[in-house]
Amino acid sequence: MMKSICWVFLVTLLGTSACSTPKANKDNDNSRKSLKIMAYNIHHANPPSEAGVIDIDAIAQVIQKEDPDLVALQEVDVFTDRSGKDLHQAQAIADKLGMHYYFAKAIDYQGGYYGNAVLSKFPIEDSIRIELPTLPGVKAEDRSWAGIKVQVDGQSLWFGSTHLDFKTEENNLHQSNTLLKALEQLSIPVIIGGDFNVVPSSKTIALFDKTFQRTCTGECPYTIPMINPTKTIDFLMYRPKGAFQTTNHHVVPEEYASDHRPVVATITIDSL
């Protein structure tokens, strides 16, 4: 189902980490005219108020209440010491929701992997992992983009999840440029959800705004911290700008499951 793609060193298929959950086949409805999307940094399913606790159910319940078609997850653990050597968080969440999933590692971590994932009500036709390395000499984590190709309303699109570096603006911009350059090779519409670790007035968001349309560009609800949030660093956006129209954008007032609040948008796909 998932063919190999290689664009120099930027884009690679993750192999055995790319899977789908068969239960989602029952929800293969391509007749819809709108799409509900979510971006959610799940803090490796660790509620900040519960040190050392991994609560997959809490994350799944937050997502289930919103009932999105596509979900971009960040800070996902797979087989790590802290979360459980037998726990694939993306798979576990997908199984609880009856959705397909794809995980793309950013780094090796505690004997397992740490990275981004996407969940989909639609069967996954293809998947790619885009590596977002750090600048030489910068002590920061490599990042990634987890992307899937799906059919919606009879049309193909890419949906992906990313999590950019927070330590330096220069490195954040470097990873952004790497991602945007790789995405230029995708000829069909692209939707991104993620934790960009920058505010709307940043150089990074200005860079994405050149080719992507954010689902909220005015006074947008804050996303972090989860209690009394003070800034917005989580975004949903799409390209080309005329491919969709945003009909709703909101932030879920969730205060337990993660240190971020989820971002949700409904977009029309009539012009896709």
Beta strands, then each sheet from edge to edge (+ up, - down):
strand 1: 11-12
strand 2: 18-19
strand 3: 34-41
strand 4: 70-78
strand 5: 100-109
strand 6: 112-120
strand 7: 126-132
strand 8: 143-152
strand 9: 155-163
strand 10: 190-195
strand 11: 213-214
strand 12: 234-239
strand 13: 245-251
strand 14: 263-268
sheet 1: 1+ 7- 8+ 9- 10- 12+ 11-
sheet 2: 2+ 5- 6+ 4- 3- 14+ 13-
end
